[in-house]
Amino acid sequence: MEKKNTFKPTRKLVRPDGTIMYIFDGKLHNEEGPALIPEGKNADREYYLFGIKYSENKWNSIMKDKEGLPWYKNPSMQAKLGTSRF
């Protein structure tokens, strides 16, 4: 029997002091917002991707540069049936 690879979603952890952490694969990571909010204070939020800390501006720029689909899933990049002359 083969094991299927399952996707591990980002987990939200809340510490007793109110600190909110988003963890993926054992590292701070959140593509939807700050990955660390110390004591629930939104003003002190920190942005991480795969455990690497970024400033808010740099994180925003990385998120804006993302594409929705990889090139091989984009329908405009695939050959259309019936258009080939070979």
Stockholm file with secondary structure:
# STOCKHOLM 1.0

chainA/1-86         MEKKNTFKPTRKLVRPDGTIMYIFDGKLHNEEGPALIPEGKNADREYYLFGIKYSENKWNSIMKDKEGLPWYKNPSMQAKLGTSRF
#=GR chainA/1-86 SS CCCCCCCCCCEEEECTTSCEEEEETTEECCSSSCSEEGGGCGGGCBEEETTEEECHHHHHHHHHHCCSSCGGGCGGGSCCTTCCCC
#=GC SS_cons        CCCCCCCCCCEEEECTTSCEEEEETTEECCSSSCSEEGGGCGGGCBEEETTEEECHHHHHHHHHHCCSSCGGGCGGGSCCTTCCCC
//
